[in-house]
């Protein structure tokens, strides 16, 4: 396999571009040709082609016909730099058929040694990660398969299509050597000074980062966040859920000619209904909504291209919330539910054999002990929602997840959960009760002492009667 230094041209979208140019900034734009010729005579002696990239920082790139470059051939790096000119710095790797094209732009200047093709992916990735340690990159472009954080994959073809790549031109070598040598020496000195300044700044930032990390280690860890509130402290009232769900289903799902209602489900603040077309045209159901057969607030949409199935979505109005504290443990919940529903005919009660740890909906990543568990259940019955919910009125911690009307079977499907009274919650309640009793006794003792003091003060202030002796 060819080494990266041997690859000096690439083909993108059927067009050949020059890569691997020797890039340098221009000191005086009016005399850029003198600087170019000085560089050719003292540094890049085989160069006979150049291109000039203007912008926030003007620079030239040198190429050679001995490397496969040609007059009129566009420079790939100049096209990428122009496409990304909205930011001053960019580090890029593009995967091409020739290999991995590595380009680095710093302070609007293409770095000379970083316009190259790597034929070994590991070498390209190593070079990219090495430059990535320098901070403040405007663009970080790399293949998505590398999985490097904060990088974005972009297409070289797309960037070159809008980047206005600059074409190479031939160099005219008629210039005095002594002046060119002087100019190149000035340039090299300036370049060296700039690199030293950048290295010093990078070292300063690394030391500052290390100092901050050391200070962070010395600081005490932040206190853990307070435990989230118990989930049963604010649940939707089962009765309110049943009432509003029933009203919505009855008022919003009328009979439509040519369409049959499959089911309607109240869940997550939304009623969803499904209709199937049996005959007639697809537009009948939308016409029915216009004439008020269906609620005008329902958002109807077809779920297939043939308009054989239509889904309707309707927001459920705000429902009443309440505290529904758990009162039973798991085994007691099972017995209670079995006692209620097994005595009813045509009940399809199903109980899960495991408890589910409930997560805090406002902070799902909370990792501390969250001692709240729920016991899930479901039921299929002919009983209307409100009367079904009233069967659970003596059980605390009830939360209804969904209520569905199965129009084919003419049954109601109920899914819910009951929060369990865990040993941790029992202990917590006992501690709260004990603390409340202590506060009550403390207050009573304080009131008693206050009364004693007031009584003593009253006794001391009563005047003592005196007797007068009569001769």
Secondary structure, 3 states (H helix, E strand, C coil): CCCHHHCCEEEECCEEEECCCEEEECCCHHHHHHHHHHHHHHCCCCCCEEEEECCCCCEEEEECHHHCCCCCCEEHHHHHHHHCCCCCCEEEEEEECCEEEEEEEECCEECHHHCEEECCHHHHHHHHHHHHCCCCCCEEECCHHHCCCCCECCCHHHHHHHCCCCECEECCCCCCHHHHHHHHHHHHHHHHHHHHHHHHHHHHHHHHHHHHHHHHHHCCCCCCCCCCCCHHHCEECHHHHHHHHHHHHHHHECCECCEEEEEEEEECCEEEEEEEECCCCCCHHHHHHHCCCECCCCEEEECCCCCCEEEEEEECCCCCEECCCCCCCHHHHHHHHHHHHCCCCCCCCEEEEEEEECCCCCCCCCCCCCCCEEEEEEEEECCCHHHHHHCCCCCCCEEEEEEEEECCCCEEEEEEEEECCCHHHHHHHHHHHHHHHHHHHHHHHHHHHHHHHHHHHHHHCCCCCCCCCCC
